Amino acid sequence: MLNTSFSASIVNPRRLPNQRWQIQQERPELVQMLADKFDLSPILSQLLINRGISSLSDAEIFLEPESLELPSPLDDFPDLAVSLDLLEKAITSSAKIAICGDYDADGMTSTALLLRSLRYLGAEVDYAIPSRMHDGYGINKRIVEEFDSEGVELILTVDNGIAAVEPIARARELGLKVIVTDHHDIPQQLPLANAILNPKLIREDSPYRGVAGVGVAYILAVALAEQLGQANTDITTQMLELFTLGTIADLAPLTGVNRRWVQSGLKLLPKSKLPGIQALIQISGVQTTGIKQQERQNTPNSSSSKSLKPEDIGFRLGPRINAIGRIADPQIVIELLTTDDMGIALERAMQCETINRQRQDMCKQIEAEAIEYVETRYITSLEDDRVLLVVCPNWHHGVIGIVASRLVERYGVPVFIGTYEDGGQIRGSARGIPEFNIFEALEACRDLLGKYGGHKAAGGFSLPTKNLELVHSRLCEFANKCLEVQHLKPLLKIDTLANINQINRKLYQQLNVLEPCGIENPDPVFWTPNVRIVEQETVGKAHIKMTVEQIVDNRRHTIKAIAWRWREYCPLPSNIDIAYKLRENTFNGETNIELEIVGARFPTSIPQPQVLLFNLFKSGSKQPRTSFEHQGRNYTCCIYNNDGALELRIQNPDGKILAVTPNSNTGLLGVSRQNAKEVDVSQPPYDNIVRAALQSLNADDF
């Protein structure tokens, strides 16, 4: 049988990533208006439009976040005044306050932010964070009863609690007051807390709508310090630094008030007075990279102060924090971010570094096992199922969510991944694609699940092992209702076309006005059609380093490029369309702008397999039967005259034949014509098999 796996590990010299490109629509009139008003290049104006800028006032706020007029949080959060009064009374009466946090970066930075600020304001405060492995997410009755036994009078949840109806009811039954601060979606039933602060409960056009849990904690802490008359620079600076760290690490949208505050916070982090942040920057090596990069840019927007970039947190600081919550004790991070002792901070930062390496090793091993599982069990059914459910024993629950995201990138379908636990239970995580709502999919399985929750893009769940096949069937049914075959490719969003001769330091420096880039304000992605790969080689363990060339106005323009983890696609075809980000590379003291390749496709100007096939038939050349290797399997192929109609026939080692005729996107697959089924040969994996066959027949160089 032909191998119909959607595997991204196919080693094929003519294979490219299985992507669908979404190129943003050009708006020339608005481009020109923005360019004239703000003295921007047309490329930069188009990038602003792609980020939702539709007016001059929107552009002004985006380019100058400090111009955004912020309403008082007291006006937008109905329960903020009540929360402040409860906290002020607790502080003045020395009543014990307890924070219940969460074990992810958002929850841990929120907990640290409120611990630091409340202690500074004179509160008697302690904290607890549920165990990921034993408790799961959010406050529970055990924690509530422990707080009560310790004499706690006021519970403050951070980054959780909006759905904790029963635990909070138990707290009120015991006479405890409760303030919920959270940012997750609003459930059908709200807990009976004394006050609830959640941006999902405020007006939709509020600039505070997109804050993460740490953003709610920051708003509460600043407002409390102001109410108590103690909002000095030292404490507000510390709070802003922790807000910045948590917001980026939690992948919150960098728009609205998040953009304004993060832009300021990134400038503070390199010179932070918090020992924990100093130690984390030092251990991760981010300081040299981030600061030198900003100094080299030397753009007017960067100001004289040194600044980090969101990727410094997202790819270096954040993972080291998150690793603790995934596989270790969150107390390590809380101590790291609340200590004033540099020695303790360095010890905790080293623990973060060590544990993050363990997390990386776990992810690598589980990812390899998950890929083997998929390519063994879903070898022919992925197009029919349109969803992956992967469950194996002995996987660490704390890291399977990361693996789920990698499987989505690899296969382009929603992924539900889990591992077996004691008591006949499965516990898992889920990650989606744009056309698929994870939470709605879990809702569709609610009668088969235990606990579950999440939002459109991600979620968590548990289920009895006996329900596994039923859940798989229900998920496939749901996926087939909302997904078409064309959705089953990773989506690559592209901003605008650029020619190689436009890529220079000036353009790179202009892009600085987009910072800070992140969720909902991504790094710009450009594309260039029909470039020629003039040099390429693999570097490191998995990367392709190359030189690309484009002819513009009869002149050759070249630039260096790197494609991370693309070794399986090497060698790349000589002519391709490329999608890329811009990056700086310094080597031997010289800094150049290079391309970071994120996508490639066969140019529309170059014939696709069906056109090449037609040309081959039209030539009337006699092609002998030939053999070729594809994805580690041996095939034979030939041009066959079927009652005067020529067709390409490809036979696999199992005796199945794929028959393709010119100018057709369909072929017949089977051991005989009578029982053959129609397949789409313009889609993977058949398009790659046809290309490999054509190459073996010397049809063309494509």
Buried (B, 14 or more C-beta within 10 A) or exposed (E): EBBBBBBBEBBBEBBBBBBBBEBBEEBEEBBEBBBEEBEBBBBBBBBBBBBEBEEEEBBBBBBEBEEBEBEEBBEBBEBBBBBBEBBBEBBEEEBBBBBBBBBBBBBBBBBBBBBBBBEBBEBBBEBBBBEBEEBBBBBBBBBBBEBBEEEBBBBBBBBBBBBBBEBBBBBBEEEBBBBBBBBBBEEEEBBEBBBBBBBEBBEEEBBBBBBBBBBBBBBBBBBBBBBBEBBEEEBBBBBBBBBBBBBBBBBBBBBBBBBBBBBBBBBBBBEBEBBBBBBBBBBBEBBEBBBBBBEBBEBEBBEEEBBBBBBBBBEBBBBBBBBBBBBBBBBBBBBBBBBEEEEBBBBBBEBBBBBBEBBBEBBEBBBEBBBEBBBEEBBEEBBEBBBBBBBBEEBBBBBBBBBBBBBBBBBBBBBBBBBBBEEEBBBBBBBBBEBBBBBBBBBBBEEBBEEBBBEBBBBBBBBBEEBBEBBBBBBBBBBEEBBEEEBBBBEBBBBBBBBBBBBEBEBBBBBBBBBBBBBBBBBBBBBBBBBBBEEBEBEEEEBBBBBBBBBEEEEEBBBBBBBEEBBBBBEBBEBBBBBBBBBBEEEEEEEEBBBBBBBBBBBEEBBBBBBBBBBBBEEEEEBEEEEBEBBEEEBBBBBBEEEEEBBBBBBBEEEBBBBBBBEEBEBBBBEEEEEBEEBEBBBBBBBBBBBBBBBBBEBEEB
